[in-house]
């Protein structure tokens, strides 16, 4: 080859190198959608997502280097449905979704993009998976608890406030997780001669009316269900329970950190960390249909002694000794 021709060829090849490099980078960049209910600014959401991102980094996934994250949030079913469509339209390699609301919204518009979920109660009953051992579809993940867990809340309330004869179960009845949770609470309460009633709400104004009305009953307490709507309004609920002097049991630690009396439930932040492992495995070629749904590895009992004192309650030492955290 003549020198001039060689230089021409070399120059042409060199000109293509940046393009080839960019193409290679594009092929290596993976795309993960993150779908979370509630407000993007909610402090609990920020803690959970930070835990997920940190776990992804520990597994070798760096934002802007080999993975891109797209986030969507929503506060009601209509908004969640619209956000689900947006996220699926971006064609991510996998979507990480929290709570049944986001997963159900995704499944209405998508049965192909892999989904890893966290904080979902009864994914079999909701039709998200075929069974826990063999999900069978495009979704798998981590369940928060079985519906039977409601009996634990009744037991905890009875230990904290033994005179309780009426329990109000605070929930938004339109949330699909509510009926199953309430049914188990009602059964467990009946076994202890406690009358359980539903305290329904659709907005913050409803919450105060429901709690204020129920507080007129003597020897009363409340149980707050683990749904997005109560988590969003957790500080308001804790303030109202204190205002109307109602012993209250909550489903998650975040309620007690905000002034609530006591909680017993799964460590959802830990589930967000664990979910990163499933996202990693799917990005590396595994199928959600073949990854079993995982049950919680840790449950937390948290008690707020300051709130107990304000209500004139003495927490049994046997309960304090088993608590994972006591807020003084």
C-alpha positions as CSV (number, residue, x, y, z in Angstrom):
1,X,0.0,0.0,0.0
2,X,1.3,3.5,-0.9
3,X,2.0,5.9,2.0
4,X,-0.7,8.3,0.9
5,X,-3.3,5.6,0.8
6,X,-2.2,4.2,4.2
7,X,-2.6,7.7,5.8
8,X,-6.0,8.2,4.2
9,X,-7.1,4.8,5.5
10,X,-5.7,5.5,9.0
11,X,-7.4,8.9,9.1
12,X,-10.7,7.4,8.2
13,X,-10.4,4.7,10.8
14,X,-9.4,7.2,13.5
15,X,-12.5,9.3,12.6
16,X,-14.7,6.4,13.4
17,X,-13.2,5.5,16.8
18,X,-15.2,8.0,18.9
19,X,-18.4,6.8,17.3
20,X,-17.5,3.2,17.9
21,X,-16.6,4.0,21.5
22,X,-19.9,5.8,22.0
23,X,-21.8,2.9,20.5
24,X,-20.0,0.5,22.9
25,X,-20.8,2.7,25.9
26,X,-24.5,2.8,24.8
27,X,-24.6,-0.9,24.6
28,X,-23.2,-1.3,28.1
29,X,-25.5,1.3,29.7
30,X,-28.5,-0.4,31.3
31,X,-31.7,1.3,32.1
32,X,-33.7,0.9,35.4
33,X,-37.0,2.4,36.1
34,X,-37.9,3.2,39.7
35,X,-41.6,3.6,40.6
36,X,-42.7,4.8,44.0
37,X,-46.1,5.9,45.4
38,X,-46.5,9.1,47.3
39,X,-44.6,12.4,47.0
40,X,-41.1,12.6,45.7
41,X,-40.2,14.8,48.6
42,X,-41.5,12.5,51.3
43,X,-38.7,11.8,53.8
44,X,-39.5,8.1,54.1
45,X,-39.4,7.7,50.3
46,X,-36.1,9.5,50.2
47,X,-34.6,7.1,52.8
48,X,-35.9,4.0,51.0
49,X,-34.7,5.0,47.5
50,X,-31.3,6.1,48.9
51,X,-30.9,2.6,50.4
52,X,-31.8,1.0,47.0
53,X,-29.3,3.2,45.1
54,X,-26.5,2.5,47.6
55,X,-27.1,-1.2,47.3
56,X,-27.0,-0.9,43.5
57,X,-23.7,0.9,43.8
58,X,-22.3,-1.9,46.0
59,X,-23.2,-4.3,43.3
60,X,-21.2,-2.4,40.7
61,X,-23.9,-0.2,39.1
62,X,-22.9,3.5,38.8
63,X,-25.3,6.1,37.7
64,X,-24.2,7.6,34.4
65,X,-21.4,5.0,33.9
66,X,-23.2,1.7,33.3
67,X,-26.8,2.4,34.5
68,X,-29.4,5.1,34.1
69,X,-32.2,5.5,36.5
70,X,-35.6,7.0,35.6
71,X,-37.9,7.8,38.6
72,X,-41.7,8.2,38.7
73,X,-43.9,9.0,41.6
74,X,-47.7,9.3,42.1
75,X,-50.3,10.0,44.8
76,X,-53.5,8.4,43.5
77,X,-54.5,5.7,41.1
78,X,-55.1,7.9,38.1
79,X,-51.7,9.6,38.4
80,X,-50.0,6.2,39.0
81,X,-51.6,4.8,35.9
82,X,-50.3,7.7,33.8
83,X,-46.8,7.4,35.3
84,X,-46.8,3.7,34.7
85,X,-47.4,4.3,31.0
86,X,-44.6,6.9,30.9
87,X,-42.2,4.5,32.5
88,X,-43.0,1.6,30.3
89,X,-42.8,3.7,27.2
90,X,-39.1,4.4,28.1
91,X,-38.4,0.7,27.6
92,X,-36.3,0.1,30.7
93,X,-34.5,-3.2,31.2
94,X,-36.2,-3.7,34.5
95,X,-38.5,-1.6,36.8
96,X,-38.3,-1.5,40.6
97,X,-41.7,-0.8,42.1
98,X,-42.8,-0.4,45.7
99,X,-46.2,-1.3,47.1
100,X,-49.2,-3.0,45.3
101,X,-50.4,0.3,43.9
102,X,-47.4,0.8,41.6
103,X,-47.1,-2.9,40.6
104,X,-50.8,-3.1,39.7
105,X,-50.6,0.1,37.7
106,X,-47.6,-1.3,35.8
107,X,-49.3,-4.7,35.1
108,X,-52.3,-3.0,33.5
109,X,-50.0,-1.6,30.8
110,X,-47.2,-4.1,30.7
111,X,-46.7,-7.8,30.9
112,X,-43.2,-8.0,29.4
113,X,-40.8,-5.6,31.1
114,X,-39.4,-7.3,34.2
115,X,-40.6,-5.9,37.5
116,X,-39.0,-6.3,40.9
117,X,-41.3,-5.2,43.7
118,X,-41.0,-4.5,47.5
119,X,-43.5,-3.9,50.3
120,X,-46.3,-5.9,48.7
121,X,-48.8,-7.8,50.8
122,X,-50.3,-11.0,49.3
123,X,-48.9,-10.8,45.7
124,X,-50.6,-14.2,45.0
125,X,-54.0,-12.9,46.1
126,X,-53.6,-9.8,44.0
127,X,-52.7,-11.8,40.9
128,X,-49.2,-10.3,40.7
129,X,-47.5,-13.7,40.8
130,X,-48.8,-17.3,40.3
131,X,-47.2,-18.5,43.5
132,X,-44.3,-17.4,45.8
133,X,-41.9,-20.2,44.8
134,X,-42.5,-19.8,41.0
135,X,-43.8,-16.4,40.2
136,X,-44.4,-17.4,36.6
137,X,-44.8,-13.9,35.0
138,X,-42.8,-10.8,34.6
139,X,-42.8,-9.8,38.3
140,X,-41.1,-11.0,41.5
141,X,-39.8,-9.4,44.6
142,X,-40.4,-9.0,48.3
143,X,-43.6,-9.2,50.2
144,X,-44.2,-7.1,53.3
145,X,-46.3,-9.6,55.3
146,X,-49.2,-12.0,55.0
147,X,-52.7,-10.7,55.8
148,X,-52.7,-12.9,59.0
149,X,-50.1,-10.4,60.4
150,X,-53.1,-8.3,61.5
151,X,-53.5,-10.5,64.5
152,X,-50.1,-9.4,65.8
153,X,-51.3,-5.8,65.9
154,X,-54.3,-6.8,68.0
155,X,-52.1,-8.7,70.4
156,X,-49.7,-5.7,70.7
157,X,-52.5,-3.3,71.4
158,X,-53.9,-5.6,74.1
159,X,-50.5,-5.8,75.8
160,X,-50.0,-2.0,75.8
161,X,-53.6,-1.1,76.7
162,X,-55.2,-4.2,78.3
163,X,-58.5,-2.4,78.9
164,X,-59.2,-1.9,75.2
165,X,-62.6,-3.1,74.2
166,X,-63.1,-1.2,70.9
167,X,-60.5,-0.9,68.1
168,X,-60.9,1.3,65.2
169,X,-59.0,0.2,62.1
170,X,-57.9,3.2,60.1
171,X,-57.7,2.8,56.3
172,X,-58.7,3.9,52.9
173,X,-61.2,1.2,51.9
174,X,-60.5,1.7,48.2
175,X,-56.9,0.5,48.7
176,X,-56.9,-3.2,47.5
177,X,-54.8,-4.3,50.5
178,X,-57.4,-3.0,53.0
179,X,-60.1,-5.7,53.0
180,X,-57.8,-8.6,53.7
181,X,-55.9,-6.9,56.5
182,X,-59.1,-5.7,58.2
183,X,-60.7,-9.2,58.0
184,X,-57.8,-10.8,60.0
185,X,-57.8,-8.0,62.5
186,X,-61.6,-8.4,63.0
187,X,-61.2,-12.1,63.6
188,X,-58.3,-11.7,66.0
189,X,-60.1,-8.9,67.9
190,X,-63.3,-11.0,68.2
191,X,-61.3,-13.8,69.8
192,X,-60.3,-11.3,72.6
193,X,-63.8,-9.9,73.0
194,X,-62.8,-6.7,71.3
195,X,-65.1,-5.0,68.8
196,X,-63.3,-4.0,65.6
197,X,-64.8,-1.3,63.3
198,X,-63.5,0.2,60.1
199,X,-62.5,3.9,60.2
200,X,-62.6,4.9,56.6
201,X,-61.0,8.0,55.0
202,X,-60.3,9.4,51.6
203,X,-58.6,12.6,52.6
204,X,-56.9,14.2,55.6
205,X,-60.2,15.8,56.7
206,X,-61.8,12.4,56.8
207,X,-59.0,11.2,59.1
208,X,-59.8,13.7,61.8
209,X,-63.5,13.2,61.6
210,X,-63.1,9.4,61.8
211,X,-60.7,9.5,64.8
212,X,-62.6,12.2,66.7
213,X,-65.9,10.3,66.3
214,X,-64.4,7.0,67.4
215,X,-62.7,8.5,70.4
216,X,-66.1,9.0,72.0
217,X,-66.2,5.3,72.8
218,X,-64.6,4.4,76.1
219,X,-61.7,1.9,76.3
220,X,-60.8,2.4,72.7
221,X,-57.7,2.1,70.6
222,X,-56.8,2.2,67.0
223,X,-54.8,0.1,64.5
224,X,-53.4,1.8,61.4
225,X,-53.1,-0.3,58.3
226,X,-50.0,-0.5,56.2
227,X,-51.1,1.3,53.0
228,X,-49.7,4.3,51.1
229,X,-52.5,6.6,52.2
230,X,-51.7,6.1,55.9
231,X,-48.0,6.4,55.4
232,X,-48.4,9.7,53.6
233,X,-50.5,11.0,56.5
234,X,-48.5,9.4,59.3
235,X,-47.7,12.6,61.2
236,X,-51.3,13.8,61.2
237,X,-52.5,10.4,62.4
238,X,-50.0,10.3,65.3
239,X,-51.0,13.8,66.3
240,X,-54.7,13.0,66.3
241,X,-54.2,9.8,68.3
242,X,-52.4,11.8,70.9
243,X,-54.9,14.6,70.8
244,X,-57.8,12.3,71.4
245,X,-55.8,10.1,73.8
246,X,-56.1,6.9,71.8
247,X,-53.5,4.1,72.2
248,X,-52.5,3.3,68.7
249,X,-50.5,0.5,67.0
250,X,-48.8,1.3,63.7
251,X,-47.5,-1.0,60.9
252,X,-44.1,0.6,60.4
253,X,-41.3,2.3,62.4
254,X,-41.7,5.6,60.5
255,X,-45.0,6.2,62.3
256,X,-43.4,6.0,65.8
257,X,-40.4,8.1,64.7
258,X,-43.0,10.7,63.9
259,X,-44.6,10.6,67.4
260,X,-46.7,7.4,67.3
261,X,-47.0,5.0,70.3
262,X,-45.8,1.6,69.0
263,X,-45.3,-0.2,65.8
264,X,-44.6,-3.8,64.6
265,X,-43.8,-4.6,61.0
266,X,-41.2,-5.4,58.4
267,X,-38.1,-3.4,57.8
268,X,-39.1,-1.9,54.4
269,X,-35.8,0.0,54.0
270,X,-34.0,-3.4,54.2
271,X,-36.3,-4.7,51.5
272,X,-35.3,-1.8,49.2
273,X,-31.7,-2.8,49.7
274,X,-32.5,-6.5,49.1
275,X,-34.5,-5.6,46.0
276,X,-31.3,-4.3,44.4
277,X,-29.9,-7.8,44.4
278,X,-32.9,-9.0,42.3
279,X,-32.5,-6.0,39.9
280,X,-28.8,-6.9,39.5
281,X,-29.6,-10.6,38.7
282,X,-32.2,-9.6,36.1
283,X,-29.8,-7.2,34.5
284,X,-27.4,-10.0,34.2
285,X,-29.9,-12.3,32.5
286,X,-32.1,-14.0,35.0
287,X,-35.8,-14.1,34.6
288,X,-38.3,-12.8,37.2
289,X,-40.5,-15.9,36.6
290,X,-37.7,-18.0,38.0
291,X,-36.8,-15.9,41.0
292,X,-38.9,-16.8,44.1
293,X,-40.8,-14.1,46.0
294,X,-38.9,-13.5,49.3
295,X,-40.6,-13.1,52.7
296,X,-39.3,-10.5,55.2
297,X,-36.1,-11.3,57.0
298,X,-36.7,-8.9,59.8
299,X,-39.6,-7.5,61.8
300,X,-39.2,-4.5,64.0
301,X,-41.0,-3.7,67.3
302,X,-40.6,0.0,68.2
303,X,-42.0,1.7,71.3
304,X,-42.2,5.4,72.1
305,X,-42.1,5.8,75.9
306,X,-42.7,9.6,75.6
307,X,-46.0,8.9,73.8
308,X,-46.9,6.2,76.3
309,X,-46.3,8.6,79.2
310,X,-48.5,11.3,77.7
311,X,-51.3,8.7,77.5
312,X,-50.8,7.5,81.0
313,X,-49.7,4.0,79.9
314,X,-47.1,1.8,81.5
315,X,-45.5,-0.5,78.9
316,X,-44.8,-4.0,80.3
317,X,-41.2,-4.7,80.9
318,X,-41.5,-7.9,79.0
319,X,-42.5,-6.0,75.9
320,X,-39.7,-3.4,76.4
321,X,-37.1,-6.1,76.7
322,X,-38.1,-7.6,73.3
323,X,-38.4,-4.2,71.5
324,X,-35.9,-3.5,68.7
325,X,-35.9,0.2,69.5
326,X,-37.3,2.2,72.5
327,X,-37.7,5.9,71.9
328,X,-37.4,7.9,75.1
